[in-house]
Amino acid sequence: MFYYALKVGVSAAVIVAVTEIAKRSSGFAALIAALPLTSLLAFMWLYFEGAEPTRIADLSGQIFWLVLPSLALFLLLPVLIRQGLGFWSSLAISTVATSVCYLAMLPLLRKFGVQL
């Protein structure tokens, strides 16, 4: 039970740190948020739990391909907000657009033999 509490605590601390840093410096917070901290934590948790290195390598490769469609959110959200659309509307539209990109990417990856 302690191990799961530790995992949740460390993972939550990363998110809280980014939001607190963003209050002072959006650039520095963006740098930290852009780091693959979630992926690094997942790799470490899997390693500590005894996962095979090939499983961690597979996860890393799959993350790479799935990062690409997620970039739509980071491109579209600021454009919509700067165009005067409200935050929630911009977030909703960006999320839907990102979902569409994921749906388009999955068959494309399968076509090229990438297993997810």
Secondary structure, DSSP 8 states (H G I E B T S, - for coil): -HHHHHHHHHHHHHHHHHHHHHHH-HHHHHHHHHS-HHHHHHHHHHHHTT--HHHHHHHHHHHHHHHHHHHHHHHHHHHHHHTT--HHHHHHHHHHHHHHHHHHHHHHHHHTT---
